[in-house]
Amino acid sequence: MKPRLLIEIAALAAAGAEEALANSSDALAAAARDFWQHSRRLHAQWLRELAAAEKSRDAEGLIREVLTAELLTRLWAAMTAAADESSGMGLASLGRHVFHSHLEARRRCLELLIRLPHAAAQPLDVLRRRAERWCDVLVGGLVRRYGVDEFAFDPRRAVDFARDQRRVDAGSGPDTMWTLVLAGLRLSFPDSLPPLADSAELSAIAACTVKTFGQCSEGRQPFAAIVREAARPERIRFRTLRRP
């Protein structure tokens, strides 16, 4: 899977979050538990690979994966906390557990990044800054409505993004707003980025996210193609590659 599709799936979740929370049910709780279980296994895999990478300094692909996947982690964590705020579903502890595990993987990745040669580190640092900014775009609505500030990189920026989105939504409708968001995401995460390495757990997290939020967003024109693409097994599955 290209990083672009994983990021688009994060946008799909952001677009469907409010409806999913309004219709909070056993299905959302089951999906959150699936997310937690797959994330636990994924993070254990990352920590093993990071331990090896710290010795070999061969970590570019792993760093790219951790930074890209963080958008989904922060969105899910924000949504589980918002579910507790809105209906007391008792899911926040699952989201926070995954979030803090991902932060540990991120910390170790950044320690590796600063040891890389400039030519290798520079594009990864660009990816990091883009991922942080777009994370705040996507979690902004949840931060503004439910006060889940801890899952944004910059809560003030996230709220500003949410207000901008509401203005576009009110003036031109949600389809226009999400079309603009997706266009910006595709410019920031182009198809020219290397594909992510093989990971059954990350593929399962992506599939779980599409299943949970796809029905909430598929009626919106900007997301119809994403839902169709993600439904194709050869798209949702990650290519088997050695990490560069």
N, C-alpha and C positions, 0 to 999 in steps of 0.2 A: 504494500500500500504506500502511496505517496504521502508525504507529510500533509500536502494540501487537503486530501480527503479526510484525514484525521481531524484537521482544524475545522473543516466544513461540518463534520459530525458534531464538534463542540458547538458551533453556531446553531446547528439544528436543535441541540439540547437547550441552548439559551433561549431560542425562540419558543420552544414548547414548555419551558419551565413553569410559567404562570398557570397554564391550563392544567399541567400535571399536578401542581400544588393545590389548585382549586378543587380538583377531583381526587384528592389524596385517598389512597386506597391500599388494599393488600398488595396490589400489583406494584405500586411504587415502592413499598417496603421490601417486597421480594427482589425487585431490581436493585435496590440499594445494597441488599445483602450479597447479591451476585457480584456487584461492583466491588464490594469489600473483599470477597473471597478471591476474585481474580487479581485484584490489586496486591493483596498480601503475597501471592505467589510471584507476581511480576516483580515486586520490590525485592523479594528474596533473591530472585534471579539477577537483578541489577547489582545487588550488593556483592554477590559472588563474582560477577564480571568486573565490578569496580576494583575488588581486591586484586584480581589478575592484572587489570589495566594499570594500577598504581605501580606495579613492578615493571611492566613492559612499556608504559606510556603510549599504548596503542588504544586510544579511547575516543576518537572523533565520532564514530557512529553511535556509540553508547551515549555520549553527551548530547548529540542531536536528538536521540530518542527521548531521553529524560526531559529535555527542555520542551520538546513538542508536546509530549503527553501531559505536561503539567496543566495545560489549559483544561483538559477533561477532568483531571483530578480536582482542580480548584472549583470548577463548575459543579461537580457532583458533591463536593464537600459543602459548598455554599447552599446547594439545594436541600441537602439533608438537614442543615442547620435551619434553613427557612421553613422546612416542613415541621420542625419542632416548634418554631416560633408561631406558625399559623395554626397548627392542629395538634401539637404535642404527640407526634408519632414516635418519638424516641429513637430517631435515626442519626442524630447529630454525632453521637459517639463513634459510629461507624465511619462517617465522613472525616471526622477529625483524626482518627487513627490512620486512615489512608493518607490524609494531608501531611501529617507530621512524618510519616515514613517517606513520603515523596520529598519532603524538605531535606531529609537527611541524605537521600540520593543526590539531590540537587547540590547540596553543600559539597559533597565529595567530588561531583562533576566539576564544579567551579574551581576547586583546588587543582584538579587535573588540567583544566583549561588554561590556567595562568602559567603552567609549566610547558605548554605546547609552543612550538615555534610560531612567530607572528603570522606567517602565511596560513597556518592551520587554525590558529586561535581567532583571527579577525572575523572570518565568516560565522564562526560559532558565536562570537560575542554579538554580532549583528542579529543572529537568530534569537539569542537570549533577550535582547532589548525589544525586538518585535513581538516575541511571545508575551513578554510582560505587559506591553501596551495593549495588545489585543485581548489578553486575559481581562484587563480592566474594562475594556469595551463590553465583553460578553457577560461578566458578572455584575456590571453596573446596575442593571435593573433590580437584581436581588439585593445588592448592597443598599440601594436607595429605599426599597420598600421594607426590607426585613432587618436592616442594620447588621448584616453579616460582614463587617469590615475586614475581619482577619483574613479573608480569602482573596482580597484584592491586594495588588502590590502597592497601589496608591489609592486609598479609599476616596479622597477628594476628587482625584481624576476620574475614578469609576463613576461617582455620582454625577460629575459634569457630563460624562459620556451619556449616562442614562437620561439626563435632562435634554441633551441634544437629540437623542433618539425619540423621546416623547414629542418634541416639537415637530420633527419630520413625520412621525406617525400621525399626529393630530392634523398636520397640514396636507399630507399626501397619502396617508394610509400605510399600514404595516408592510405591504408588499414593496413599496418604494424604499422604505427604511431598510429592510433586510436585503434588498437588491444592492443598495449602497454598501452595507456592511460586508456582504459576500464579495463584492467587487474589490473592496479594500483588502480583504483577507487574501484573495487570489493574487493580488499584486505583491503582497508581503511574503507569501509562501508559494512561489511559482512552481510549476511542474518540473523545472530544471533542478530543484533540490534533490539530492540522492534519496532513493527509497529507503524506508526504515528496514532494519534487519528483521529476520524471522522471529516472531514472538506469538505463540498461541494465546498467551494470556492477554496481551495488548489487543489482539484481534478479537478476543472474547469480550473485552471491555467495550471496544468500538461497536460490536454487534449488539451488546446489551443496551448501549445508549441509543442506537437506532431503533431498536424494538420498543424501548420505553417512551421515547419522545418523537419518533417518526410520525405516529398517528396524530400527534398534536400539531405538527408542522406541515404535514404533507399536503394539506389543503391550501397552503400558501404557495403561490406560484414559484417564488425563488428557490424553494426547497424540494420541489417535485423531482427534479433531475438528481439531486443528491440522494434522496430516498431510493430512487430506482438504481443508481450506481452502487450504493452501499448494499443493496439487496443481492447483488451479483457476487457469488462466492469468490470468484477470481479477483474481485476488487477489494473485498473486505479482508482477504487473506494477505498477509505480509510476504513479500518475496524472501526466499532463503538466500541470505548473503553473509559473507564474513564481514564483520565490522571492519571498516577501513582503519 
